Amino acid sequence: MNVLDYTILRPGGLTDDPGIGKVATGDDPSVSTISREDVAAVVAALDERQTYHRAINLASGSTPIAEAIQQG
């Protein structure tokens, strides 16, 4: 049986602001915002097995994207 590897991203409200390269994970995305550029950077960085089979809330924050993804 083949299992599909997936990661679900749940960003907060999307803005057109420039990305800052830092995010927060785990917060309620319905009460926060994040730039489209930062969401795209997270998508480009998703090659970490610990993110498979998970849903990750995303908002603007203070943790560098690569570090936030590694922390899961």
Sequence and secondary structure as in RCSB ss.txt:
>XXXX:A:sequence
MNVLDYTILRPGGLTDDPGIGKVATGDDPSVSTISREDVAAVVAALDERQTYHRAINLASGSTPIAEAIQQG
>XXXX:A:secstr
      EEEEE EEE S   SEEEESS GGG EEEHHHHHHHHHH   GGGTTEEEEEEE SEEHHHHHHH 
